Amino acid sequence: MLPSISMVRESARKVICSSSMRQIGLGMNLYAEDNKDMLPSSVFLANSEARYTEAYYPHLMDTIRTSPDEFEPREWDQWDGLGLLYYKSYVSAPGVYYCPSHTGENTIEKYEDQWNFSTEGEIIANYQFRGVGPDGQRHLYNMRATDAMVTDSLRSIEDLNHENGLNVLAAGLAVTWFEDVDSRLMLSVMSRTDESIADDTTQAWQLFDGGPYTPVE
């Protein structure tokens, strides 16, 4: 019976994960309504309006708050990407940004002091923000309802929340389960190099959109 109980518990955690992701999606839409239909910006996207870096680090888009010595100060302090939803009180519960299935080191407990504003420092969540649409657009009204916008973290193999797939939030607020057939996505994340990591993350988003995907060899 133990495997069955374990499966039931994981199914329940997937539902909670999906619910949290939908709350993030609602917050993202409310943010866009109040900000000329723009998605939250991020220093990790080269085409972001923030433009504090020319680098492109899409695999780091699970970062909620950056380190104070990493980038120049911004009007919204060091909050970044989905962190702007927290900073501007669209999604104000820190627990929403963490998946109950996560077994890596980026847990809510690790960043408790940062969330409570008792100390400065980076905050990493369990959900990955795309930050742009498939064509690089940042206006939400230009995106199709099926365009993937948020998923379980793709930062590293340790940050994959579930063993056999990921929850994916689309721009239209639907949350669907992406089955990692033959573990191709997991194996690709494991095989990343510094040179391939950005392209691999970009291809993963295309896969969630229903497009082609060529895993890293």
Secondary structure as the mmCIF struct_conf table of DSSP 4:
data_model
#
loop_
_struct_conf.conf_type_id
_struct_conf.id
_struct_conf.beg_label_comp_id
_struct_conf.beg_label_asym_id
_struct_conf.beg_label_seq_id
_struct_conf.end_label_comp_id
_struct_conf.end_label_asym_id
_struct_conf.end_label_seq_id
HELX_RH_AL_P HELX_RH_AL_P1 LEU A 2 ASP A 34
TURN_TY1_P TURN_TY1_P1 ASN A 35 ASP A 37
STRN STRN1 MET A 38 MET A 38
HELX_LH_PP_P HELX_LH_PP_P1 LEU A 39 SER A 41
TURN_TY1_P TURN_TY1_P2 VAL A 43 PHE A 44
BEND BEND1 LEU A 45 LEU A 45
TURN_TY1_P TURN_TY1_P3 ALA A 46 ASN A 47
BEND BEND2 SER A 48 SER A 48
TURN_TY1_P TURN_TY1_P4 GLU A 49 ALA A 50
BEND BEND3 TYR A 52 TYR A 52
BEND BEND4 GLU A 54 GLU A 54
HELX_RH_3T_P HELX_RH_3T_P1 PRO A 58 LEU A 60
TURN_TY1_P TURN_TY1_P5 MET A 61 ASP A 62
STRN STRN2 THR A 63 ARG A 65
TURN_TY1_P TURN_TY1_P6 PRO A 68 GLU A 70
BEND BEND5 PHE A 71 PHE A 71
STRN STRN3 ARG A 74 ARG A 74
TURN_TY1_P TURN_TY1_P7 GLU A 75 TRP A 76
STRN STRN4 ASP A 77 ASP A 77
TURN_TY1_P TURN_TY1_P8 GLN A 78 GLN A 78
STRN STRN5 TRP A 79 TRP A 79
TURN_TY1_P TURN_TY1_P9 GLY A 81 LEU A 82
HELX_RH_AL_P HELX_RH_AL_P2 GLY A 83 TYR A 87
TURN_TY1_P TURN_TY1_P10 LYS A 88 SER A 89
BEND BEND6 TYR A 90 VAL A 91
HELX_RH_3T_P HELX_RH_3T_P2 PRO A 94 TYR A 97
BEND BEND7 TYR A 98 TYR A 98
TURN_TY1_P TURN_TY1_P11 PRO A 100 SER A 101
BEND BEND8 GLY A 104 GLU A 105
TURN_TY1_P TURN_TY1_P12 ILE A 108 TYR A 111
HELX_RH_AL_P HELX_RH_AL_P3 GLU A 112 TRP A 115
TURN_TY1_P TURN_TY1_P13 ASN A 116 PHE A 117
BEND BEND9 SER A 118 THR A 119
STRN STRN6 ILE A 123 ILE A 124
BEND BEND10 ASN A 126 ASN A 126
STRN STRN7 TYR A 127 PHE A 129
BEND BEND11 VAL A 132 VAL A 132
TURN_TY1_P TURN_TY1_P14 PRO A 134 ASP A 135
BEND BEND12 GLY A 136 GLY A 136
STRN STRN8 HIS A 139 HIS A 139
HELX_RH_3T_P HELX_RH_3T_P3 LEU A 140 ASN A 142
BEND BEND13 MET A 143 MET A 143
TURN_TY1_P TURN_TY1_P15 ALA A 145 THR A 146
STRN STRN9 ALA A 148 ASP A 152
BEND BEND14 ARG A 155 ARG A 155
HELX_RH_3T_P HELX_RH_3T_P4 ILE A 157 ASP A 159
BEND BEND15 HIS A 162 ASN A 164
STRN STRN10 GLY A 165 ALA A 170
TURN_TY1_P TURN_TY1_P16 ALA A 171 GLY A 172
BEND BEND16 LEU A 173 LEU A 173
STRN STRN11 VAL A 175 GLU A 179
HELX_RH_3T_P HELX_RH_3T_P5 VAL A 181 SER A 183
HELX_RH_AL_P HELX_RH_AL_P4 ARG A 184 MET A 190
TURN_TY1_P TURN_TY1_P17 SER A 191 SER A 191
TURN_TY1_P TURN_TY1_P18 ASP A 194 SER A 196
HELX_RH_AL_P HELX_RH_AL_P5 ILE A 197 PHE A 208
TURN_TY1_P TURN_TY1_P19 ASP A 209 GLY A 210
#
